[in-house]
Every structure is written in C-alpha cells, then in structure tokens.
Amino acid sequence: EASPVNASHQMGDYFMPNGLNMTDGSMFHGGYDGDAPNCTDLAAGHHPNGTLCQDNKNFPMYLTEEEAIAASAADPKAAHQMGNYWMPNGLADRHHGDYEGDARECASLGGGSPTSDHGHEHMEDEAWMVACQSSGNFPLFLTETSANEASPVNASHQMGDY
C-alpha cells in the first residue's frame, strides 16, 4: 500500500502539494488569510500580475485595451492594437520588434494551443505555477503537475471546488 505522503486522492478542482507542514505555516487546511490570489480568479484567467506580456518582441503588450490604456503615459491616455494585443501609447520604454527581455509571451496568457491536465484546459506557462488560495486552503494549484512540482515529495492531493 502506498504511503499517504506519496499518495494522490481526488477531492475536487484544486491540487495541494503533499509533504508540506501545517505546523510551520507552509500549508493551511482552512484558516489561511494571506494575500495569495484566489484560485477561482486564476482559473478564469486573471493572473495576479495582470496581462503584461510580449508578442513577437513587441513590449509592453496587454491582452485588453482597458489595461493598455491604464498603463498609457499619453495625455489623453490611449493605446493601439497590434495583432490580437494592445500596446499603451506615450511610453518612452517601448519596443516594436526589438524586445530582448524575459516578459512572458502574450499567447501563454490567452492564446495559442491549450493543453489538458485532468480536465482543466490551460496554457503551459508560469501562470499555472502560481500558488493560490480558496476558502482558507493554501497553497493550491490549478493543475496536478504544478502542485507536484511545488511538493518536496513530488506528489499532491486534490482539494474541493469551493
């Protein structure tokens, strides 16, 4: 019989890494009141860092016109569309095809080809590695793969959909 530490069991929609300790504050089964993003928000595509991204070496880009306008330095605030994404107007530090930084790809936030992990359609990028909370439970992840990677024993269990 498998050790309970290395076992996975299904309890709903979110995954918690195994091998964490409730007494040292690294894991909460209820009672978490920190500022980790809500799992429901993450699952809906609301990344805690917003949608700042790059596309084909164009930067800064946003998924929505509203976010790009909010980041605009122009007076009045404005943004322009480039393909499927938006760039704020009036920025001194902007790149049109020459960005060499490490900002995430816009397609990883809302485009490209999704993959499936236990019924969850998602993009394979760092957004899915973000620990989230739900109903006082923390840390939770949207995919089993992400939870296993965050686990000291490379295993996880599934928490309910709250």
SEKE-46803 format. One record per atom (N, C-alpha, C): residue number from 1; residue in three letters; atom name; x, y, z. Coordinates in steps of 0.001 Angstrom, whole numbers, plus 500000, padded with zeros to 6 digits. Each point is the difference from the previous one (the first is absolute). Example, Ala and Ser with C-alpha at 12.3 -4.5 7.8 and 13.67 -1.06 7.14 Angstrom:
n,res,atom,u,v,w
1,ALA,N,513190,494310,507800
1,ALA,CA,499110,501190,500000
1,ALA,C,500900,501200,500000
2,SER,N,499650,501050,499280
2,SER,CA,500820,501190,500060
2,SER,C,499230,501090,500730
This chain:
n,res,atom,u,v,w
1,GLU,N,500840,498822,500000
1,GLU,CA,499160,501178,500000
1,GLU,C,500886,501242,500000
2,ALA,N,499616,500983,499216
2,ALA,CA,500796,501218,499861
2,ALA,C,499951,500831,501279
3,SER,N,501081,500690,500245
3,SER,CA,500062,500904,501133
3,SER,C,499031,501148,499792
4,PRO,N,499285,500470,501058
4,PRO,CA,499085,501117,499819
4,PRO,C,500719,501269,499554
5,VAL,N,501280,500146,500323
5,VAL,CA,500751,501181,499570
5,VAL,C,500194,499982,498493
6,ASN,N,500189,498817,499413
6,ASN,CA,500246,499896,498579
6,ASN,C,498744,499698,499193
7,ALA,N,498858,499933,500654
7,ALA,CA,498749,499664,499318
7,ALA,C,499317,501263,499503
8,SER,N,499187,499848,498974
8,SER,CA,499136,501072,499522
8,SER,C,498569,499527,500134
9,HIS,N,499124,500891,500381
9,HIS,CA,498594,499649,500020
9,HIS,C,499182,501193,499508
10,GLN,N,498863,499713,499417
10,GLN,CA,499183,501030,499386
10,GLN,C,499013,500564,501005
11,MET,N,499955,501327,500092
11,MET,CA,499072,500676,500901
11,MET,C,499330,501183,499315
12,GLY,N,500141,500187,498709
12,GLY,CA,499380,501139,499327
12,GLY,C,500870,500566,498905
13,ASP,N,500114,501333,499921
13,ASP,CA,500634,500654,498862
13,ASP,C,501408,500532,500209
14,TYR,N,500479,500166,501223
14,TYR,CA,501322,500577,500221
14,TYR,C,500925,498974,500630
15,PHE,N,501300,500201,499819
15,PHE,CA,500990,499029,500478
15,PHE,C,500900,500647,501041
16,MET,N,500255,499262,501094
16,MET,CA,500907,500456,501048
16,MET,C,501212,499075,500021
17,PRO,N,501211,500583,500054
17,PRO,CA,501201,499158,500065
17,PRO,C,500012,499166,501279
18,ASN,N,500453,498773,499902
18,ASN,CA,500214,499153,501170
18,ASN,C,501374,500314,500588
19,GLY,N,500203,499600,501245
19,GLY,CA,501297,500146,500650
19,GLY,C,500211,501345,500664
20,LEU,N,498969,500851,500039
20,LEU,CA,500108,501287,500678
20,LEU,C,499539,499834,501439
21,ASN,N,500309,500990,500844
21,ASN,CA,499760,499880,501426
21,ASN,C,499043,501088,500476
22,MET,N,498898,499605,500597
22,MET,CA,499045,500981,500516
22,MET,C,500559,500754,501200
23,THR,N,500886,499406,500765
23,THR,CA,500493,500655,501206
23,THR,C,501020,501091,499716
24,ASP,N,500671,499959,498844
24,ASP,CA,500980,501051,499700
24,ASP,C,499437,501097,499103
25,GLY,N,498698,499952,499703
25,GLY,CA,499369,501048,499210
25,GLY,C,500202,499880,498506
26,SER,N,500484,498854,499525
26,SER,CA,500172,499837,498558
26,SER,C,498755,499426,499341
27,MET,N,499016,499565,500807
27,MET,CA,498780,499414,499468
27,MET,C,498832,500335,500926
28,PHE,N,498848,500290,499402
28,PHE,CA,498801,500310,500772
28,PHE,C,498827,499201,499452
29,HIS,N,499339,499238,500848
29,HIS,CA,498713,499388,499678
29,HIS,C,498974,500845,500736
30,GLY,N,499638,501114,499410
30,GLY,CA,499141,500981,500656
30,GLY,C,500858,500931,500841
31,GLY,N,499552,501205,500222
31,GLY,CA,500709,500943,500861
31,GLY,C,501015,500884,499313
32,TYR,N,500278,499796,498716
32,TYR,CA,500956,500869,499297
32,TYR,C,499351,501350,499754
33,ASP,N,500715,501085,500373
33,ASP,CA,499468,501339,499763
33,ASP,C,501034,500904,499342
34,GLY,N,500902,499400,499234
34,GLY,CA,501030,500761,499304
34,GLY,C,499495,500625,498709
35,ASP,N,500943,500516,499203
35,ASP,CA,499626,500731,498795
35,ASP,C,500209,499211,498703
36,ALA,N,500072,498687,500080
36,ALA,CA,500125,499188,498786
36,ALA,C,498763,500203,499135
37,PRO,N,500145,499947,498673
37,PRO,CA,498832,500188,499133
37,PRO,C,498965,498905,500213
38,ASN,N,498757,500327,499731
38,ASN,CA,498913,499047,500108
38,ASN,C,500061,499022,498834
39,CYS,N,499845,498709,500262
39,CYS,CA,500079,498980,498950
39,CYS,C,498932,500195,498923
40,THR,N,498814,500418,500393
40,THR,CA,498942,500230,499024
40,THR,C,500397,501100,499022
41,ASP,N,500639,501061,500513
41,ASP,CA,500470,501075,499124
41,ASP,C,501076,499499,499046
42,LEU,N,500949,499216,500525
42,LEU,CA,501055,499454,499141
42,LEU,C,499409,499106,498915
43,ALA,N,499064,499149,500381
43,ALA,CA,499386,499086,499040
43,ALA,C,499250,500761,498914
44,ALA,N,499507,501195,500330
44,ALA,CA,499285,500816,499021
44,ALA,C,500951,500821,499138
45,GLY,N,501319,499848,500234
45,GLY,CA,500969,500703,499174
45,GLY,C,500492,501311,500563
46,HIS,N,499650,500327,501243
46,HIS,CA,500435,501245,500611
46,HIS,C,501318,499766,500734
47,HIS,N,501093,500118,499280
47,HIS,CA,501324,499777,500585
47,HIS,C,500300,501111,500998
48,PRO,N,500639,499686,501136
48,PRO,CA,500248,501028,501019
48,PRO,C,500885,501139,499508
49,ASN,N,500786,499792,498955
49,ASN,CA,500839,501065,499447
49,ASN,C,499318,500705,498841
50,GLY,N,498691,499834,499845
50,GLY,CA,499306,500598,498874
50,GLY,C,500381,499277,498719
51,THR,N,499798,500662,498891
51,THR,CA,500289,499340,498728
51,THR,C,501175,500642,499272
52,LEU,N,500912,500646,500708
52,LEU,CA,501203,500557,499379
52,LEU,C,500786,498871,499348
53,CYS,N,500345,500177,498712
53,CYS,CA,500648,498916,499275
53,CYS,C,500727,500545,498772
54,GLN,N,500625,499112,499247
54,GLN,CA,500658,500355,498737
54,GLN,C,499417,499142,498885
55,ASP,N,500046,500533,498783
55,ASP,CA,499539,499252,498842
55,ASP,C,500916,500322,498823
56,ASN,N,500669,498987,499489
56,ASN,CA,500915,500179,498864
56,ASN,C,500998,501130,500227
57,LYS,N,500555,500056,501230
57,LYS,CA,500985,500995,500417
57,LYS,C,499425,501414,500066
58,ASN,N,498672,500112,500082
58,ASN,CA,499335,501277,500257
58,ASN,C,499662,500041,501486
59,PHE,N,500369,501112,500669
59,PHE,CA,499819,500114,501445
59,PHE,C,499921,501463,500380
60,PRO,N,499165,500372,500977
60,PRO,CA,499054,499193,500784
60,PRO,C,498686,499808,499244
61,MET,N,499441,498836,500130
61,MET,CA,498722,499667,499392
61,MET,C,499046,499546,501103
62,TYR,N,498715,500135,499742
62,TYR,CA,498948,499565,500926
62,TYR,C,498934,499252,499218
63,LEU,N,499268,499131,500675
63,LEU,CA,498931,499258,499339
63,LEU,C,498783,500868,499733
64,THR,N,499795,501035,500822
64,THR,CA,498810,500828,499841
64,THR,C,500370,501457,499750
65,GLU,N,499140,500653,499256
65,GLU,CA,500176,501430,499735
65,GLU,C,499955,500786,501308
66,GLU,N,499118,499598,500915
66,GLU,CA,499842,500708,501264
66,GLU,C,501294,500018,500812
67,GLU,N,500676,498843,500085
67,GLU,CA,501265,499944,500756
67,GLU,C,501075,500831,499318
68,ALA,N,500054,499965,498678
68,ALA,CA,501004,500785,499266
68,ALA,C,499753,501492,500187
69,ILE,N,498750,500417,499957
69,ILE,CA,499682,501417,500219
69,ILE,C,500389,500413,501411
70,ALA,N,499727,499152,500981
70,ALA,CA,500365,500309,501392
70,ALA,C,501509,500178,500152
71,ALA,N,500801,499295,499193
71,ALA,CA,501465,500080,500077
71,ALA,C,500565,501114,499118
72,SER,N,499153,500674,499245
72,SER,CA,500430,501027,499047
72,SER,C,500571,501226,500714
73,ALA,N,501043,500599,499388
73,ALA,CA,500557,501252,500502
73,ALA,C,499540,501181,499140
74,ALA,N,499189,499728,498987
74,ALA,CA,499516,501054,499107
74,ALA,C,498938,500848,500701
75,ASP,N,499828,501229,499514
75,ASP,CA,498952,500875,500513
75,ASP,C,499187,500489,498816
76,PRO,N,498802,499501,499785
76,PRO,CA,499263,499056,500839
76,PRO,C,500527,498578,499840
77,LYS,N,499732,499185,501008
77,LYS,CA,500443,498604,499978
77,LYS,C,499408,499290,498792
78,ALA,N,500836,499173,499343
78,ALA,CA,499548,499281,498809
78,ALA,C,500874,498777,499790
79,ALA,N,499565,499128,499115
79,ALA,CA,500750,498785,499666
79,ALA,C,499726,499664,498538
80,HIS,N,500882,499210,499422
80,HIS,CA,499781,499547,498627
80,HIS,C,500089,498486,499941
81,GLN,N,499226,499428,499083
81,GLN,CA,499963,498550,499860
81,GLN,C,501074,499543,499035
82,MET,N,500682,498913,500396
82,MET,CA,501012,499359,499152
82,MET,C,499641,498518,499961
83,GLY,N,499395,499551,498919
83,GLY,CA,499531,498621,499922
83,GLY,C,498853,499797,500966
84,ASN,N,500147,499021,500891
84,ASN,CA,498949,499697,500980
84,ASN,C,500195,500710,501331
85,TYR,N,501050,500822,500126
85,TYR,CA,500360,500581,501292
85,TYR,C,500079,501520,499903
86,TRP,N,500178,500647,501154
86,TRP,CA,499959,501456,500091
86,TRP,C,501278,500545,500623
87,MET,N,500511,501116,499443
87,MET,CA,501176,500688,500536
87,MET,C,499592,501403,500450
88,PRO,N,500419,500396,501214
88,PRO,CA,499694,501355,500471
88,PRO,C,500719,501051,499144
89,ASN,N,499388,501142,499802
89,ASN,CA,500639,501118,499303
89,ASN,C,500765,500856,500996
90,GLY,N,500977,500736,499486
90,GLY,CA,500701,501007,500786
90,GLY,C,501112,499493,500895
91,LEU,N,500402,498739,499873
91,LEU,CA,501070,499469,500848
91,LEU,C,501368,500241,499361
92,ALA,N,500962,500436,500808
92,ALA,CA,501355,500178,499495
92,ALA,C,500688,498650,499808
93,ASP,N,499723,499044,500885
93,ASP,CA,500628,498684,499920
93,ASP,C,499021,499015,499373
94,ARG,N,499969,499979,498675
94,ARG,CA,499142,499060,499284
94,ARG,C,500828,499365,498886
95,HIS,N,499590,498843,499586
95,HIS,CA,500760,499251,498994
95,HIS,C,499061,499517,498905
96,HIS,N,500366,500298,498777
96,HIS,CA,499265,499521,498833
96,HIS,C,500911,499034,499255
97,GLY,N,499948,498718,500412
97,GLY,CA,500775,498963,499328
97,GLY,C,501437,499847,500461
98,ASP,N,500409,500734,501057
98,ASP,CA,501391,499907,500449
98,ASP,C,500137,499686,501490
99,TYR,N,498929,499523,500627
99,TYR,CA,500039,499696,501433
99,TYR,C,500801,498732,500237
100,GLU,N,500925,500044,500955
100,GLU,CA,500851,498851,500335
100,GLU,C,499834,499548,501440
101,GLY,N,499002,500489,500705
101,GLY,CA,499813,499671,501408
101,GLY,C,499330,498657,500220
102,ASP,N,499635,499752,501259
102,ASP,CA,499439,498698,500363
102,ASP,C,498513,500057,500363
103,ALA,N,499287,501027,499530
103,ALA,CA,498550,500045,500254
103,ALA,C,499337,498796,499343
104,ARG,N,498947,499524,500622
104,ARG,CA,499317,498829,499456
104,ARG,C,499354,500317,498650
105,GLU,N,499791,498971,499212
105,GLU,CA,499365,500129,498689
105,GLU,C,498501,500218,500184
106,CYS,N,499442,500940,499248
106,CYS,CA,498555,500267,500093
106,CYS,C,499183,498746,499703
107,ALA,N,500444,499206,499035
107,ALA,CA,499249,498794,499640
107,ALA,C,499855,499054,501187
108,SER,N,500950,500039,500956
108,SER,CA,499918,499115,501158
108,SER,C,498907,500441,500966
109,LEU,N,499513,501223,499857
109,LEU,CA,498964,500518,500896
109,LEU,C,498599,499879,499431
110,GLY,N,499885,499871,498704
110,GLY,CA,498657,499963,499463
110,GLY,C,499920,499617,498541
111,GLY,N,501005,499384,499478
111,GLY,CA,499971,499580,498608
111,GLY,C,500796,498741,499846
112,GLY,N,500265,499604,498788
112,GLY,CA,500788,498798,499762
112,GLY,C,499161,498757,500124
113,SER,N,500645,498865,500171
113,SER,CA,499313,498713,500070
113,SER,C,499949,499501,501432
114,PRO,N,498815,499903,500588
114,PRO,CA,499905,499503,501369
114,PRO,C,500313,498510,500080
115,THR,N,500435,499594,501166
115,THR,CA,500189,498580,500272
115,THR,C,499046,499634,501113
116,SER,N,499816,498739,500241
116,SER,CA,499066,499574,501027
116,SER,C,500738,499236,501090
117,ASP,N,499654,500267,501245
117,ASP,CA,500576,499302,501151
117,ASP,C,498842,499663,500919
118,HIS,N,499577,498754,499987
118,HIS,CA,498891,499543,500844
118,HIS,C,498749,500848,499802
119,GLY,N,499671,500275,498735
119,GLY,CA,498785,500725,499699
119,GLY,C,500121,501504,500020
120,HIS,N,501129,500553,500410
120,HIS,CA,500177,501449,500011
120,HIS,C,500642,500428,498697
121,GLU,N,499327,500862,499245
121,GLU,CA,500623,500583,498827
121,GLU,C,500866,501148,500506
122,HIS,N,501270,500015,499630
122,HIS,CA,500881,501055,500473
122,HIS,C,501204,500159,499090
123,MET,N,500705,501078,500185
123,MET,CA,501226,500260,499267
123,MET,C,501170,499597,500898
124,GLU,N,501003,499371,499401
124,GLU,CA,501174,499593,500768
124,GLU,C,500938,501197,500136
125,ASP,N,499877,500781,501048
125,ASP,CA,500904,501105,500276
125,ASP,C,500041,500236,501496
126,GLU,N,500742,501041,500406
126,GLU,CA,500188,500226,501423
126,GLU,C,498725,500391,500725
127,ALA,N,498978,500451,499300
127,ALA,CA,498744,500346,500671
127,ALA,C,499420,498789,500723
128,TRP,N,500230,498812,499464
128,TRP,CA,499455,498795,500612
128,TRP,C,500872,499491,501131
129,MET,N,501174,500624,500200
129,MET,CA,500870,499648,501118
129,MET,C,499747,500901,501204
130,VAL,N,499075,500944,499886
130,VAL,CA,499702,500924,501090
130,VAL,C,499169,499279,501059
131,ALA,N,500453,500070,501241
131,ALA,CA,499224,499429,501101
131,ALA,C,498803,500908,500259
132,CYS,N,498856,499391,500184
132,CYS,CA,498786,500768,500260
132,CYS,C,499325,499473,501267
133,GLN,N,498944,500688,500440
133,GLN,CA,499268,499603,501200
133,GLN,C,498528,499922,499681
134,SER,N,499319,499168,500755
134,SER,CA,498554,499884,499889
134,SER,C,499435,499566,501343
135,SER,N,499064,500752,500497
135,SER,CA,499328,499694,501273
135,SER,C,500979,499707,501125
136,GLY,N,501064,500785,500064
136,GLY,CA,500974,499838,501076
136,GLY,C,500987,498876,499800
137,ASN,N,499961,499315,498862
137,ASN,CA,500963,498934,499702
137,ASN,C,501135,500571,499153
138,PHE,N,501244,499693,500373
138,PHE,CA,501178,500523,499301
138,PHE,C,501191,499097,500306
139,PRO,N,500910,499772,499065
139,PRO,CA,500011,500434,498607
139,PRO,C,499244,499010,499117
140,LEU,N,499242,500524,499068
140,LEU,CA,499296,499190,499021
140,LEU,C,500518,500356,498605
141,PHE,N,499879,499064,499087
141,PHE,CA,500400,500210,498608
141,PHE,C,498875,499512,499104
142,LEU,N,499934,500545,498796
142,LEU,CA,498938,499634,499073
142,LEU,C,500241,498667,499324
143,THR,N,501243,499534,499975
143,THR,CA,500296,498717,499359
143,THR,C,500798,499101,500938
144,GLU,N,499838,498709,499813
144,GLU,CA,500740,499025,500784
144,GLU,C,501496,500118,499729
145,THR,N,500362,500239,498762
145,THR,CA,501420,500145,499640
145,THR,C,500642,501134,500788
146,SER,N,499329,501157,500057
146,SER,CA,500534,501154,500735
146,SER,C,500132,499701,501488
147,ALA,N,498994,499353,500575
147,ALA,CA,500053,499666,501427
147,ALA,C,501120,499009,500278
148,ASN,N,500166,499004,499134
148,ASN,CA,501076,499024,500190
148,ASN,C,501365,500669,499924
149,GLU,N,500156,500965,499088
149,GLU,CA,501279,500710,499887
149,GLU,C,500287,500838,501238
150,ALA,N,498961,500477,500680
150,ALA,CA,500179,500789,501219
150,ALA,C,500142,499130,501246
151,SER,N,499791,498701,499849
151,SER,CA,500037,499071,501124
151,SER,C,501411,499478,500253
152,PRO,N,500416,499921,501266
152,PRO,CA,501310,499412,500298
152,PRO,C,500046,498493,499729
153,VAL,N,498829,499373,499839
153,VAL,CA,499967,498555,499734
153,VAL,C,499425,499694,498612
154,ASN,N,499852,501051,499164
154,ASN,CA,499506,499864,498629
154,ASN,C,498650,499286,499935
155,ALA,N,499080,500367,500895
155,ALA,CA,498660,499422,500026
155,ALA,C,499030,501055,500520
156,SER,N,498711,499791,499740
156,SER,CA,499006,500965,500439
156,SER,C,498669,499305,500239
157,HIS,N,499075,500728,500585
157,HIS,CA,498641,499513,500147
157,HIS,C,499058,501096,499537
158,GLN,N,498820,499610,499573
158,GLN,CA,499067,500951,499429
158,GLN,C,499031,500500,501048
159,MET,N,499822,501327,500058
159,MET,CA,499095,500642,500934
159,MET,C,498702,500325,499293
160,GLY,N,498910,500152,500726
160,GLY,CA,498688,500253,499437
160,GLY,C,499883,501310,499264
161,ASP,N,499003,500100,499145
161,ASP,CA,499676,501227,499276
161,ASP,C,499138,500850,500916
162,TYR,N,500567,501069,500518
162,TYR,CA,499320,500806,501014
162,TYR,C,499231,501139,499393
